[in-house]
Amino acid sequence: MKFYDCSTAPSPRRVRIFIAEKGLDIPVVEVDLGNRQQHTAEFTQINPYRTVPVLQLDDGTTLTTSSGIMHYLELLHPAPALIGRNPIERGLVVDLDSRIEQDGFMAVGEAFRNRSKAFANNVFTGKHNHVQIPELVGRGRRRVEEFFSWMDAHLEDKEFIAGDVFTVADITALVTVDFAKWIKLQPTDKQKNLSRWHQLVSDRKSVMVT
Ligand SMILES: N[C@@H](CCC(=O)N[C@@H](CS)C(=O)NCC(=O)O)C(=O)O
């Protein structure tokens, strides 16, 4: 098995934290996104979508999204459970994780990719070329602020996002809050629940080493 990673990018960081929580040792291949290594013939043969993370299995199968990789590893290495301990928990964790990815992670990406000069003709990750729409920077930022408000209210009566145990939803949310630093947005001092949770999850060993 090989894990294609980029140590500075947020999506593969989700998988790195997941792997560390499981205590797995998977050989890593670093892909230099800054130097456009994802567009080389060698890499596009591995992942035609030209993104990381990628998990390449020993039989040649490749998994090309954070979610697909984490679900595969969860079934292969069930302990500790990170995507629910029973059917109801699994449904709820995936529900929350999808919402966080859509309303939080994608919103940060919208603000970031529509602003940075590096992505002028390449606003989406992957192989398709689309130009930026500068109006989406402000909209993305507002969506992130709404996401932070939702998180703060959601965490009022919970230690972790799905309740009393750390799950993949915490990983996606943590990576999202840290990704938001790239657009200079952070939880406000008034968002006490969000700040308390962010400190709690940032102190985990799996997060500190990734
Ligand atoms: N939904 C995918 C997104 C993967 C993705 O977009 N990865 C980014 C790094 S965070 C990438 O490979 N970017 C390459 C590029 O911008 O060309 C996942 O979570 O795996």
The ligand as a Tripos MOL2 file, in Angstrom:
@<TRIPOS>MOLECULE
LIG
   20    19     1     0     0
SMALL
NO_CHARGES

@<TRIPOS>ATOM
      1 N1        -12.4720   15.7880   -2.4260 N.3       1 LIG1
      2 C1        -11.0750   15.4870   -2.5840 C.3       1 LIG1
      3 C2        -10.2860   16.7550   -2.8530 C.3       1 LIG1
      4 C3         -8.8230   16.5080   -3.1070 C.3       1 LIG1
      5 C4         -8.1250   17.7950   -3.4570 C.2       1 LIG1
      6 O1         -8.7300   18.6880   -4.0440 O.2       1 LIG1
      7 N2         -6.8380   17.9010   -3.0790 N.am      1 LIG1
      8 C5         -6.0730   19.0840   -3.3400 C.3       1 LIG1
      9 C6         -5.1270   19.3530   -2.1850 C.3       1 LIG1
     10 S1         -6.0210   19.8500   -0.7420 S.3       1 LIG1
     11 C7         -5.2410   18.9030   -4.5920 C.2       1 LIG1
     12 O2         -4.8320   17.7940   -4.8940 O.2       1 LIG1
     13 N3         -4.9720   19.9730   -5.3220 N.am      1 LIG1
     14 C8         -4.2470   19.9070   -6.5530 C.3       1 LIG1
     15 C9         -4.3990   21.1690   -7.3680 C.2       1 LIG1
     16 O3         -4.8050   22.1830   -6.8090 O.co2     1 LIG1
     17 O4         -4.0880   21.1200   -8.5540 O.co2     1 LIG1
     18 C10       -10.5750   14.8070   -1.3080 C.2       1 LIG1
     19 O5        -10.9170   15.2230   -0.2160 O.co2     1 LIG1
     20 O6         -9.8280   13.8950   -1.4230 O.co2     1 LIG1
@<TRIPOS>BOND
     1     1     2 1
     2     2     3 1
     3     2    18 1
     4     3     4 1
     5     4     5 1
     6     5     6 2
     7     5     7 1
     8     7     8 1
     9     8     9 1
    10     8    11 1
    11     9    10 1
    12    11    12 2
    13    11    13 1
    14    13    14 1
    15    14    15 1
    16    15    16 2
    17    15    17 1
    18    18    19 2
    19    18    20 1
@<TRIPOS>SUBSTRUCTURE
     1 LIG1         1 GROUP 0 **** ****
